[in-house]
Amino acid sequence: MSKTLQNISDDTLILTNAKGTFSSTLAEYTMMACSYFAKDLPQLLKQKKNQQWKKYNILELRGATIGIVGYGDIGRSAAKLAKAYGMKVIALRRTIPSPEAIQHDPYCDVVYDTHSLNTLFRESDYVLCSAPLTPETYQLISQEQFDHAKENLVFINVGRGPVVDEEALIAALKDGRLKGAGLDVFVTEPLDESSELWKLDNVLLSPHNMDQTDTFMLESTQFFVEENLPRFLHGHPLLNPVDKKAGY
């Protein structure tokens, strides 16, 4: 079999993925992370533990702006929920769609290309990173973006850890350039016990499991067996083809 595969050119070998299977749960996590900081959930938990009745002001998500780096299936699913909360949505895309396509997108208000990454950070109250990891996106988000961040910005990453310069992120969380971060992915997984992220009070941290539902493996397998495999056998176009040059 290995010899057979070696004789297949890149143009002949077709790859597909299970895009869409994990989007809804990651979108739900995104909104939970936004609310975690808007309502100051750590303060609530601390007061409950201390049996302390103390009122404090909170923030609304309504009227806030969320910038989405990587406006694919996950990004659009998050944008849909953000719109339901009354948020403004800014999307960053590798390629800008036609004006007609932008106009007919009910979930996105503004679309920027990758040259406007600093602008997105400057205009957003929350930034969601849902970009894939490719040579072009490696450490796409670095100190430069955190230096341009709007005051009290919350950064959320559900894409891939190496898309972010993790040391620059830690520095921005420690010195106040960022209000907080919701992180489900990291440069090294499992996250090393020595990482400062474990000890930062302004970090919501999860072990890359926010897409791990009871049915996620079943759903991705069913998609392949019930949808793409019959399409392949009948010579029909496959769903979710991978662009090998783009890397996703």
TIFIDO-91064 format. One record per residue (C-alpha): residue number from 1; residue in three letters; z, y, x. Coordinates in nm, 4 decimals, padded with zeros to 6 digits. Layout:
REM TIFIDO-91064
+-----+--------+----------+----------+----------+
! num ! residu !        Z !        Y !        X !
+-----+--------+----------+----------+----------+
! NUM !    ALA !        Z !        Y !        X !
...
+-----+--------+----------+----------+----------+
REM end
This chain:
REM TIFIDO-91064
+-----+--------+----------+----------+----------+
! num ! residu !        Z !        Y !        X !
+-----+--------+----------+----------+----------+
!   1 !    MET !  00.0000 !  00.0000 !  00.0000 !
!   2 !    SER !  00.0768 !  00.2397 !  00.2853 !
!   3 !    LYS ! -00.2771 !  00.2012 !  00.4206 !
!   4 !    THR ! -00.4175 !  00.2711 !  00.0772 !
!   5 !    LEU ! -00.2135 !  00.5889 !  00.0452 !
!   6 !    GLN ! -00.3233 !  00.7033 !  00.3893 !
!   7 !    ASN ! -00.6846 !  00.6872 !  00.2730 !
!   8 !    ILE ! -00.6181 !  00.9092 ! -00.0261 !
!   9 !    SER ! -00.6900 !  01.2764 !  00.0361 !
!  10 !    ASP ! -00.4591 !  01.5533 ! -00.0779 !
!  11 !    ASP ! -00.7189 !  01.6517 ! -00.3354 !
!  12 !    THR ! -00.7153 !  01.3019 ! -00.4864 !
!  13 !    LEU ! -00.3395 !  01.2441 ! -00.4981 !
!  14 !    ILE ! -00.2006 !  01.4046 ! -00.8141 !
!  15 !    LEU !  00.1692 !  01.4894 ! -00.8347 !
!  16 !    THR !  00.3576 !  01.5902 ! -01.1479 !
!  17 !    ASN !  00.7154 !  01.6905 ! -01.2164 !
!  18 !    ALA !  00.9604 !  01.6954 ! -01.5062 !
!  19 !    LYS !  00.9473 !  02.0720 ! -01.5575 !
!  20 !    GLY !  01.1253 !  02.1750 ! -01.8752 !
!  21 !    THR !  01.3766 !  01.8907 ! -01.8822 !
!  22 !    PHE !  01.6550 !  02.0959 ! -01.7234 !
!  23 !    SER !  01.5641 !  02.4458 ! -01.8356 !
!  24 !    SER !  01.7808 !  02.4826 ! -02.1454 !
!  25 !    THR !  02.1075 !  02.3780 ! -01.9837 !
!  26 !    LEU !  02.0481 !  02.6015 ! -01.6804 !
!  27 !    ALA !  01.9702 !  02.8916 ! -01.9129 !
!  28 !    GLU !  02.2998 !  02.8259 ! -02.0939 !
!  29 !    TYR !  02.4825 !  02.8238 ! -01.7600 !
!  30 !    THR !  02.3204 !  03.1557 ! -01.6706 !
!  31 !    MET !  02.4561 !  03.3236 ! -01.9812 !
!  32 !    MET !  02.7965 !  03.1636 ! -01.9284 !
!  33 !    ALA !  02.8042 !  03.3023 ! -01.5733 !
!  34 !    CYS !  02.7126 !  03.6495 ! -01.7026 !
!  35 !    SER !  02.9901 !  03.6322 ! -01.9622 !
!  36 !    TYR !  03.2367 !  03.4947 ! -01.7054 !
!  37 !    PHE !  03.2231 !  03.8253 ! -01.5213 !
!  38 !    ALA !  03.1580 !  04.0548 ! -01.8186 !
!  39 !    LYS !  03.4700 !  03.9349 ! -02.0011 !
!  40 !    ASP !  03.6682 !  03.8746 ! -01.6773 !
!  41 !    LEU !  03.7512 !  03.5133 ! -01.7539 !
!  42 !    PRO !  03.9663 !  03.4751 ! -01.4377 !
!  43 !    GLN !  04.1925 !  03.7508 ! -01.5703 !
!  44 !    LEU !  04.2217 !  03.5744 ! -01.9061 !
!  45 !    LEU !  04.3131 !  03.2435 ! -01.7439 !
!  46 !    LYS !  04.5661 !  03.4103 ! -01.5171 !
!  47 !    GLN !  04.7329 !  03.5897 ! -01.8103 !
!  48 !    LYS !  04.7461 !  03.2710 ! -02.0144 !
!  49 !    LYS !  04.9077 !  03.0838 ! -01.7264 !
!  50 !    ASN !  05.1675 !  03.3610 ! -01.6881 !
!  51 !    GLN !  05.2136 !  03.3980 ! -02.0673 !
!  52 !    GLN !  05.1179 !  03.7620 ! -02.0275 !
!  53 !    TRP !  04.9869 !  03.9658 ! -02.3210 !
!  54 !    LYS !  04.7922 !  04.2490 ! -02.1582 !
!  55 !    LYS !  04.4818 !  04.4076 ! -02.3035 !
!  56 !    TYR !  04.1989 !  04.5274 ! -02.0799 !
!  57 !    ASN !  03.8463 !  04.6612 ! -02.1231 !
!  58 !    ILE !  03.5545 !  04.4218 ! -02.1073 !
!  59 !    LEU !  03.1784 !  04.4604 ! -02.0707 !
!  60 !    GLU !  02.9019 !  04.3825 ! -02.3174 !
!  61 !    LEU !  02.5923 !  04.1907 ! -02.2192 !
!  62 !    ARG !  02.4045 !  04.3820 ! -02.4851 !
!  63 !    GLY !  02.2174 !  04.6638 ! -02.3152 !
!  64 !    ALA !  02.2626 !  04.5202 ! -01.9655 !
!  65 !    THR !  01.9651 !  04.4284 ! -01.7469 !
!  66 !    ILE !  01.9008 !  04.0858 ! -01.6008 !
!  67 !    GLY !  01.6499 !  04.0474 ! -01.3212 !
!  68 !    ILE !  01.4945 !  03.7038 ! -01.2824 !
!  69 !    VAL !  01.3582 !  03.5965 ! -00.9447 !
!  70 !    GLY !  01.1234 !  03.3088 ! -01.0232 !
!  71 !    TYR !  00.9941 !  03.3445 ! -01.3775 !
!  72 !    GLY !  00.8994 !  02.9834 ! -01.4337 !
!  73 !    ASP !  01.0256 !  02.7495 ! -01.7030 !
!  74 !    ILE !  01.3935 !  02.7997 ! -01.6152 !
!  75 !    GLY !  01.3506 !  03.1741 ! -01.5821 !
!  76 !    ARG !  01.1760 !  03.2044 ! -01.9176 !
!  77 !    SER !  01.4410 !  02.9908 ! -02.0875 !
!  78 !    ALA !  01.7113 !  03.2200 ! -01.9488 !
!  79 !    ALA !  01.5126 !  03.5265 ! -02.0550 !
!  80 !    LYS !  01.4912 !  03.3909 ! -02.4102 !
!  81 !    LEU !  01.8701 !  03.3622 ! -02.4329 !
!  82 !    ALA !  01.9205 !  03.6972 ! -02.2611 !
!  83 !    LYS !  01.6995 !  03.8620 ! -02.5228 !
!  84 !    ALA !  01.9126 !  03.7060 ! -02.7968 !
!  85 !    TYR !  02.2121 !  03.8804 ! -02.6362 !
!  86 !    GLY !  02.0265 !  04.2119 ! -02.6438 !
!  87 !    MET !  01.9612 !  04.2336 ! -02.2704 !
!  88 !    LYS !  01.6669 !  04.3915 ! -02.0910 !
!  89 !    VAL !  01.4704 !  04.1411 ! -01.8810 !
!  90 !    ILE !  01.2941 !  04.2161 ! -01.5519 !
!  91 !    ALA !  01.0891 !  03.9311 ! -01.4061 !
!  92 !    LEU !  00.9723 !  03.8855 ! -01.0496 !
!  93 !    ARG !  00.6609 !  03.6690 ! -01.0144 !
!  94 !    ARG !  00.4432 !  03.5582 ! -00.7251 !
!  95 !    THR !  00.1375 !  03.6668 ! -00.9224 !
!  96 !    ILE !  00.1250 !  03.9363 ! -01.1895 !
!  97 !    PRO ! -00.0296 !  03.8120 ! -01.5163 !
!  98 !    SER ! -00.2798 !  04.0157 ! -01.7123 !
!  99 !    PRO ! -00.1521 !  04.3144 ! -01.9156 !
! 100 !    GLU ! -00.2342 !  04.1197 ! -02.2316 !
! 101 !    ALA ! -00.0172 !  03.8259 ! -02.1221 !
! 102 !    ILE !  00.2723 !  04.0586 ! -02.0396 !
! 103 !    GLN !  00.2373 !  04.2345 ! -02.3721 !
! 104 !    HIS !  00.2566 !  03.9044 ! -02.5601 !
! 105 !    ASP !  00.5647 !  03.7768 ! -02.3736 !
! 106 !    PRO !  00.8513 !  03.8379 ! -02.6202 !
! 107 !    TYR !  01.1212 !  03.7736 ! -02.3596 !
! 108 !    CYS !  01.0210 !  03.9967 ! -02.0702 !
! 109 !    ASP !  01.0200 !  04.3772 ! -02.0580 !
! 110 !    VAL !  00.8953 !  04.4405 ! -01.7036 !
! 111 !    VAL !  00.7112 !  04.2240 ! -01.4477 !
! 112 !    TYR !  00.7230 !  04.2950 ! -01.0724 !
! 113 !    ASP !  00.5554 !  04.1202 ! -00.7817 !
! 114 !    THR !  00.7472 !  04.0024 ! -00.4750 !
! 115 !    HIS !  00.7026 !  04.3376 ! -00.3017 !
! 116 !    SER !  00.9415 !  04.4893 ! -00.5585 !
! 117 !    LEU !  01.2376 !  04.2609 ! -00.4901 !
! 118 !    ASN !  01.4575 !  04.5512 ! -00.3748 !
! 119 !    THR !  01.3672 !  04.7446 ! -00.6891 !
! 120 !    LEU !  01.4721 !  04.4516 ! -00.9054 !
! 121 !    PHE !  01.8114 !  04.4376 ! -00.7328 !
! 122 !    ARG !  01.8520 !  04.8136 ! -00.7686 !
! 123 !    GLU !  01.7790 !  04.8092 ! -01.1437 !
! 124 !    SER !  01.9624 !  04.4915 ! -01.2513 !
! 125 !    ASP !  02.3210 !  04.4310 ! -01.3599 !
! 126 !    TYR !  02.2710 !  04.0559 ! -01.3198 !
! 127 !    VAL !  02.0184 !  03.8791 ! -01.0988 !
! 128 !    LEU !  01.9204 !  03.5184 ! -01.1644 !
! 129 !    CYS !  01.7496 !  03.3274 ! -00.8853 !
! 130 !    SER !  01.5512 !  03.0349 ! -01.0248 !
! 131 !    ALA !  01.2815 !  03.0277 ! -00.7581 !
! 132 !    PRO !  01.1618 !  02.7057 ! -00.5927 !
! 133 !    LEU !  01.2093 !  02.6499 ! -00.2206 !
! 134 !    THR !  00.8871 !  02.6962 ! -00.0241 !
! 135 !    PRO !  00.8119 !  02.8374 !  00.3215 !
! 136 !    GLU !  00.7496 !  03.1720 !  00.1491 !
! 137 !    THR !  01.0803 !  03.1750 ! -00.0415 !
! 138 !    TYR !  01.3085 !  03.0553 !  00.2398 !
! 139 !    GLN !  01.5825 !  03.3232 !  00.2644 !
! 140 !    LEU !  01.3753 !  03.5430 !  00.0350 !
! 141 !    ILE !  01.7020 !  03.7036 ! -00.0742 !
! 142 !    SER !  01.8896 !  03.8453 !  00.2230 !
! 143 !    GLN !  02.1069 !  04.1336 !  00.3382 !
! 144 !    GLU !  01.8293 !  04.3805 !  00.2576 !
! 145 !    GLN !  01.8441 !  04.2951 ! -00.1129 !
! 146 !    PHE !  02.2235 !  04.3048 ! -00.1242 !
! 147 !    ASP !  02.2118 !  04.6468 !  00.0441 !
! 148 !    HIS !  01.9908 !  04.7641 ! -00.2442 !
! 149 !    ALA !  02.2041 !  04.6021 ! -00.5160 !
! 150 !    LYS !  02.3141 !  04.8073 ! -00.8130 !
! 151 !    GLU !  02.6876 !  04.8746 ! -00.8229 !
! 152 !    ASN !  02.8821 !  04.5787 ! -00.9676 !
! 153 !    LEU !  02.5802 !  04.3488 ! -00.9655 !
! 154 !    VAL !  02.6439 !  03.9787 ! -01.0331 !
! 155 !    PHE !  02.4201 !  03.7301 ! -00.8525 !
! 156 !    ILE !  02.3455 !  03.3871 ! -01.0034 !
! 157 !    ASN !  02.1600 !  03.1060 ! -00.8268 !
! 158 !    VAL !  02.0362 !  02.7911 ! -01.0027 !
! 159 !    GLY !  01.7186 !  02.7494 ! -00.7957 !
! 160 !    ARG !  01.7644 !  02.6304 ! -00.4388 !
! 161 !    GLY !  02.0363 !  02.7294 ! -00.1921 !
! 162 !    PRO !  01.8139 !  02.8107 !  00.1079 !
! 163 !    VAL !  01.6244 !  03.0719 ! -00.0951 !
! 164 !    VAL !  01.9311 !  03.2882 ! -00.0221 !
! 165 !    ASP !  02.0764 !  03.3899 !  00.3136 !
! 166 !    GLU !  02.4203 !  03.2444 !  00.2411 !
! 167 !    GLU !  02.6029 !  03.4306 !  00.5179 !
! 168 !    ALA !  02.4609 !  03.7622 !  00.3938 !
! 169 !    LEU !  02.5686 !  03.6673 !  00.0401 !
! 170 !    ILE !  02.9236 !  03.5944 !  00.1552 !
! 171 !    ALA !  02.9407 !  03.9267 !  00.3388 !
! 172 !    ALA !  02.8214 !  04.1163 !  00.0295 !
! 173 !    LEU !  03.0795 !  03.9388 ! -00.1894 !
! 174 !    LYS !  03.3597 !  04.0210 !  00.0551 !
! 175 !    ASP !  03.2798 !  04.3893 !  00.1072 !
! 176 !    GLY !  03.2139 !  04.4755 ! -00.2580 !
! 177 !    ARG !  02.8381 !  04.5225 ! -00.2545 !
! 178 !    LEU !  02.8352 !  04.2480 ! -00.5179 !
! 179 !    LYS !  03.0801 !  04.2177 ! -00.8046 !
! 180 !    GLY !  03.0527 !  03.8411 ! -00.8050 !
! 181 !    ALA !  02.8323 !  03.5355 ! -00.7918 !
! 182 !    GLY !  02.7727 !  03.2250 ! -01.0022 !
! 183 !    LEU !  02.6461 !  02.9532 ! -00.7699 !
! 184 !    ASP !  02.5298 !  02.6041 ! -00.8596 !
! 185 !    VAL !  02.3226 !  02.5472 ! -00.5431 !
! 186 !    PHE !  02.3964 !  02.5917 ! -00.1743 !
! 187 !    VAL !  02.2298 !  02.5735 !  00.1647 !
! 188 !    THR !  02.4257 !  02.2579 !  00.2499 !
! 189 !    GLU !  02.5324 !  02.0167 ! -00.0219 !
! 190 !    PRO !  02.8011 !  01.9046 ! -00.0657 !
! 191 !    LEU !  02.9380 !  02.2448 !  00.0265 !
! 192 !    ASP !  03.1337 !  02.2218 !  00.3506 !
! 193 !    GLU !  03.5100 !  02.2474 !  00.3108 !
! 194 !    SER !  03.5128 !  02.5277 !  00.5670 !
! 195 !    SER !  03.2827 !  02.7524 !  00.3619 !
! 196 !    GLU !  03.4375 !  03.0835 !  00.2636 !
! 197 !    LEU !  03.2771 !  03.0500 ! -00.0808 !
! 198 !    TRP !  03.5557 !  02.8112 ! -00.1836 !
! 199 !    LYS !  03.8198 !  03.0814 ! -00.1339 !
! 200 !    LEU !  03.6459 !  03.3887 ! -00.2769 !
! 201 !    ASP !  03.7992 !  03.4888 ! -00.6105 !
! 202 !    ASN !  03.4756 !  03.6528 ! -00.7244 !
! 203 !    VAL !  03.2693 !  03.3318 ! -00.7022 !
! 204 !    LEU !  03.2066 !  03.0906 ! -00.9886 !
! 205 !    LEU !  03.1241 !  02.7676 ! -00.8082 !
! 206 !    SER !  02.9857 !  02.4401 ! -00.9429 !
! 207 !    PRO !  02.8701 !  02.1276 ! -00.7524 !
! 208 !    HIS !  02.4989 !  02.1454 ! -00.8396 !
! 209 !    ASN !  02.5641 !  01.9772 ! -01.1732 !
! 210 !    MET !  02.4704 !  02.2404 ! -01.4292 !
! 211 !    ASP !  02.1549 !  02.0438 ! -01.5085 !
! 212 !    GLN !  02.3379 !  01.7107 ! -01.5154 !
! 213 !    THR !  02.3593 !  01.6315 ! -01.8850 !
! 214 !    ASP !  02.4219 !  01.2851 ! -02.0280 !
! 215 !    THR !  02.0521 !  01.2500 ! -02.1037 !
! 216 !    PHE !  01.8709 !  01.4307 ! -01.8217 !
! 217 !    MET !  01.7544 !  01.1153 ! -01.6423 !
! 218 !    LEU !  01.6516 !  00.9515 ! -01.9691 !
! 219 !    GLU !  01.4554 !  01.2569 ! -02.0796 !
! 220 !    SER !  01.2683 !  01.2898 ! -01.7497 !
! 221 !    THR !  01.1865 !  00.9163 ! -01.7526 !
! 222 !    GLN !  01.0706 !  00.9319 ! -02.1140 !
! 223 !    PHE !  00.8453 !  01.2251 ! -02.0308 !
! 224 !    PHE !  00.6760 !  01.0210 ! -01.7590 !
! 225 !    VAL !  00.6524 !  00.6919 ! -01.9506 !
! 226 !    GLU !  00.5687 !  00.8259 ! -02.2949 !
! 227 !    GLU !  00.3619 !  01.1337 ! -02.2076 !
! 228 !    ASN !  00.2063 !  01.1433 ! -01.8623 !
! 229 !    LEU !  00.1541 !  00.7703 ! -01.8044 !
! 230 !    PRO ! -00.0560 !  00.7268 ! -02.1232 !
! 231 !    ARG ! -00.2504 !  01.0401 ! -02.0286 !
! 232 !    PHE ! -00.3199 !  00.8949 ! -01.6851 !
! 233 !    LEU ! -00.4296 !  00.5575 ! -01.8238 !
! 234 !    HIS ! -00.6681 !  00.7237 ! -02.0700 !
! 235 !    GLY ! -00.8078 !  00.9681 ! -01.8158 !
! 236 !    HIS ! -00.6625 !  01.2744 ! -01.9885 !
! 237 !    PRO ! -00.5282 !  01.5818 ! -01.8034 !
! 238 !    LEU ! -00.1657 !  01.5365 ! -01.6897 !
! 239 !    LEU !  00.1128 !  01.7743 ! -01.7829 !
! 240 !    ASN !  00.3176 !  01.9614 ! -01.5200 !
! 241 !    PRO !  00.0838 !  01.9094 ! -01.2226 !
! 242 !    VAL !  00.2288 !  02.0184 ! -00.8894 !
! 243 !    ASP !  00.0375 !  02.2781 ! -00.6912 !
! 244 !    LYS !  00.0664 !  02.1203 ! -00.3446 !
! 245 !    LYS ! -00.0413 !  02.4392 ! -00.1680 !
! 246 !    ALA !  00.2201 !  02.6481 ! -00.3490 !
! 247 !    GLY !  00.4823 !  02.3768 ! -00.2990 !
! 248 !    TYR !  00.5872 !  02.3337 ! -00.6625 !
+-----+--------+----------+----------+----------+
REM end
